[in-house]
Amino acid sequence: MTETLASAVEVSRRYGEVVALNPTSLDIRAGELIGLLGPNGAGKSTLVNLLAGLRRPSSGSVTLFGGPPADPARRRELGMTPQETGLPPTLRVRECVDFVAAHFSSRADRDELLERFGLTEVRDRQIGGLSGGQKRRIAVALAFAGRPRLVLLDEPTTGLDVEARRALWDAIRDFHADGGTVLLTSHYLEEIEALAQRVVVLGKGRVLADGTLASVRGMVGVRRVSLTAGHLPELPGVLSSATEDGRTHLVTADADLLVRELVRSEVPFSDLEIRATTLEEAFLAITAGEAEPAAV
Ligand SMILES: Nc1ncnc2c1ncn2[C@@H]1O[C@H](COP(=O)(O)OP(=O)(O)OP(=O)(O)O)[C@@H](O)[C@H]1O
């Protein structure tokens, strides 16, 4: 059986009155590349921080490599890039990598690591003088400095341009191909599609879906069909409907079917527009009508 590297069992977390995460369970098994997808405030960072032992759950339990995540011996096998990192501005890039690597018994080859993350050219520069994208790449590279078995990356490509983002995806794929296990969070389905095999969707602090990319794409790949029309008949597959300034907006998982039925109904309409929804819109449509999650 494949080894479970990290496990959250019915973990919840609240910050004062705010319920960041409702009781949620997640197992990360050796060799997986999991994408944790969700809109702003869904609870992604909270779950990652609980798994890494940076925060304690309000209820439930977390194990990392079979024990408590706060245990230093276990953390040596974990690499992590939080959403926000503060890097020492006066250290040179290579010094920073050496400093972090020194905390681990097993170390990545520094020059290879810098090459992999496109940092060779800035290796002798002080971090304070680097661009935001370069700093972000260093922060992500540092997660790999101790040759971890498991890497948790919280929005690793935020602030990166297209080229840097693709280079980072390649580095993550290489690590995975070499047997590494990865959990990364993102707002972007595109990013998750490029990397992950298993996708966990978080929304309003709970898991809405956990499955293959195809199953999740069907769920969040909804479209918004907008039109100007009078009274509309009942149309198939409408997840939500709203009228604004005389325009009707319908959210659906099958825009083709909806439009075919619309034409067939012979209702007059104009200015038909179909566009991909944002992740936020998709989640709102999916969770519309559902009861608010119970307080913890
Ligand atoms: N330290 C904190 N104190 C108070 N509330 C917090 C704290 N950290 C997170 N929250 C709240 O918990 C909820 C979940 O936040 P979290 O950062 O886990 O979401 P996220 O999915 O990572 O969002 P984003 O994509 O915007 O980073 C939000 O409502 C957030 O405001």
The ligand as an SDF file (V2000), in Angstrom:
LIG
                    3D

 31 33  0  0  0  0  0  0  0  0999 V2000
   -4.6400   34.9060   11.1290 N   0  0  0  0  0  0  0  0  0  0  0  0
   -5.9240   35.0650   10.8120 C   0  0  0  0  0  0  0  0  0  0  0  0
   -6.7510   35.8010   11.5820 N   0  0  0  0  0  0  0  0  0  0  0  0
   -8.0610   35.9610   11.2870 C   0  0  0  0  0  0  0  0  0  0  0  0
   -8.6510   35.4100   10.2020 N   0  0  0  0  0  0  0  0  0  0  0  0
   -7.8820   34.6780    9.3860 C   0  0  0  0  0  0  0  0  0  0  0  0
   -6.4920   34.4660    9.6440 C   0  0  0  0  0  0  0  0  0  0  0  0
   -5.9910   33.6860    8.6440 N   0  0  0  0  0  0  0  0  0  0  0  0
   -7.0210   33.4260    7.8180 C   0  0  0  0  0  0  0  0  0  0  0  0
   -8.1530   34.0110    8.2530 N   0  0  0  0  0  0  0  0  0  0  0  0
   -9.4830   33.9310    7.6220 C   0  0  0  0  0  0  0  0  0  0  0  0
   -9.7740   32.5660    7.3820 O   0  0  0  0  0  0  0  0  0  0  0  0
  -10.4050   32.4070    6.1290 C   0  0  0  0  0  0  0  0  0  0  0  0
   -9.5980   31.4310    5.2580 C   0  0  0  0  0  0  0  0  0  0  0  0
   -8.3580   32.0530    4.9480 O   0  0  0  0  0  0  0  0  0  0  0  0
   -7.2100   31.3300    4.1270 P   0  0  0  0  0  0  0  0  0  0  0  0
   -6.0590   32.2800    4.0750 O   0  0  0  0  0  0  0  0  0  0  0  0
   -6.9700   29.9840    4.6710 O   0  0  0  0  0  0  0  0  0  0  0  0
   -7.8920   31.1880    2.6930 O   0  0  0  0  0  0  0  0  0  0  0  0
   -7.2030   30.9420    1.2630 P   0  0  0  0  0  0  0  0  0  0  0  0
   -8.0640   29.9600    0.5680 O   0  0  0  0  0  0  0  0  0  0  0  0
   -5.7670   30.5950    1.4200 O   0  0  0  0  0  0  0  0  0  0  0  0
   -7.3680   32.3720    0.6080 O   0  0  0  0  0  0  0  0  0  0  0  0
   -6.4280   33.1380   -0.4610 P   0  0  0  0  0  0  0  0  0  0  0  0
   -6.5910   32.4050   -1.7320 O   0  0  0  0  0  0  0  0  0  0  0  0
   -7.0350   34.5060   -0.4860 O   0  0  0  0  0  0  0  0  0  0  0  0
   -5.0420   33.1020    0.0760 O   0  0  0  0  0  0  0  0  0  0  0  0
  -10.5620   33.7940    5.5430 C   0  0  0  0  0  0  0  0  0  0  0  0
  -11.8470   34.2530    5.8440 O   0  0  0  0  0  0  0  0  0  0  0  0
   -9.5060   34.5840    6.2650 C   0  0  0  0  0  0  0  0  0  0  0  0
   -9.8690   35.9490    6.3510 O   0  0  0  0  0  0  0  0  0  0  0  0
  1  2  1  0
  2  3  1  0
  2  7  2  0
  3  4  2  0
  4  5  1  0
  5  6  2  0
  6  7  1  0
  6 10  1  0
  7  8  1  0
  8  9  2  0
  9 10  1  0
 10 11  1  0
 11 12  1  0
 11 30  1  0
 12 13  1  0
 13 14  1  0
 13 28  1  0
 14 15  1  0
 15 16  1  0
 16 17  2  0
 16 18  1  0
 16 19  1  0
 19 20  1  0
 20 21  2  0
 20 22  1  0
 20 23  1  0
 23 24  1  0
 24 25  2  0
 24 26  1  0
 24 27  1  0
 28 29  1  0
 28 30  1  0
 30 31  1  0
M  END
$$$$
